Amino acid sequence: MGKGGHNTRIETSHDQHIDSTSPHRLPTLSEIKVKLPPHCFRPTVRQSMSYVIKDFIYITFTFILMYQIQTLFKYGFLFFPIYWYMQGLFIFM
């Protein structure tokens, strides 16, 4: 009917067979652990606690800064989007 040229034939043999070497297959956790060096999996309490302390300092600093801005300006609450941005930015430091 018309010039549509619709093909109703369904090819199942090519679509159902997925090769294990396909570039779309994600690696498993064990494959990732084999590829990474072993020192990446050694937990250190000192380094972990330094991240916690650093995060606490950043959060405290941004809170104090925002509190000062809010008390100094009449419409200080309008700076909250900047505060939220700074809080999110400190995640990557």
SULKAHU-V759996 format. One record per residue. N is the residue number from 1. SS is DSSP state (H for helix, E for strand, C for the rest). OMEGA is omega in degrees with one decimal (999 if undefined). Layout:
n=N ss=SS omega=OMEGA
n=N ss=SS omega=OMEGA
//
This chain:
n=1 ss=C omega=176.6
n=2 ss=C omega=-176.6
n=3 ss=C omega=-176.6
n=4 ss=C omega=-179.8
n=5 ss=C omega=-178.5
n=6 ss=C omega=178.8
n=7 ss=C omega=-178.2
n=8 ss=C omega=179.9
n=9 ss=C omega=-178.6
n=10 ss=C omega=177.7
n=11 ss=C omega=-177.0
n=12 ss=C omega=-174.7
n=13 ss=H omega=-178.0
n=14 ss=H omega=-176.1
n=15 ss=H omega=-174.8
n=16 ss=H omega=-176.9
n=17 ss=C omega=178.2
n=18 ss=C omega=-178.9
n=19 ss=C omega=-179.5
n=20 ss=C omega=177.6
n=21 ss=C omega=179.6
n=22 ss=C omega=-179.7
n=23 ss=C omega=-178.5
n=24 ss=C omega=-179.4
n=25 ss=C omega=178.7
n=26 ss=C omega=179.0
n=27 ss=C omega=176.9
n=28 ss=C omega=-179.5
n=29 ss=H omega=179.5
n=30 ss=H omega=176.7
n=31 ss=H omega=177.6
n=32 ss=H omega=-179.9
n=33 ss=H omega=178.8
n=34 ss=H omega=-176.9
n=35 ss=H omega=-177.8
n=36 ss=C omega=178.1
n=37 ss=C omega=-174.7
n=38 ss=H omega=-178.9
n=39 ss=H omega=177.5
n=40 ss=H omega=-176.1
n=41 ss=H omega=177.2
n=42 ss=C omega=-179.9
n=43 ss=C omega=175.5
n=44 ss=C omega=-178.3
n=45 ss=H omega=-178.6
n=46 ss=H omega=-179.3
n=47 ss=H omega=178.9
n=48 ss=H omega=179.8
n=49 ss=H omega=176.6
n=50 ss=H omega=175.7
n=51 ss=H omega=179.5
n=52 ss=H omega=-179.8
n=53 ss=H omega=179.2
n=54 ss=H omega=177.7
n=55 ss=H omega=179.0
n=56 ss=H omega=178.7
n=57 ss=H omega=179.4
n=58 ss=H omega=179.7
n=59 ss=H omega=178.5
n=60 ss=H omega=179.0
n=61 ss=H omega=-178.7
n=62 ss=H omega=177.5
n=63 ss=H omega=179.9
n=64 ss=H omega=178.5
n=65 ss=H omega=-179.2
n=66 ss=H omega=177.6
n=67 ss=H omega=178.3
n=68 ss=H omega=178.4
n=69 ss=H omega=-177.8
n=70 ss=H omega=179.8
n=71 ss=H omega=-178.6
n=72 ss=H omega=-175.0
n=73 ss=C omega=179.2
n=74 ss=C omega=179.2
n=75 ss=C omega=-178.2
n=76 ss=H omega=179.7
n=77 ss=H omega=177.7
n=78 ss=H omega=178.3
n=79 ss=H omega=-179.3
n=80 ss=H omega=175.3
n=81 ss=H omega=175.8
n=82 ss=H omega=177.0
n=83 ss=H omega=179.7
n=84 ss=H omega=178.3
n=85 ss=H omega=179.8
n=86 ss=H omega=178.2
n=87 ss=H omega=179.3
n=88 ss=H omega=-179.6
n=89 ss=H omega=-178.6
n=90 ss=H omega=176.3
n=91 ss=H omega=-174.5
n=92 ss=H omega=179.5
n=93 ss=C omega=999
//
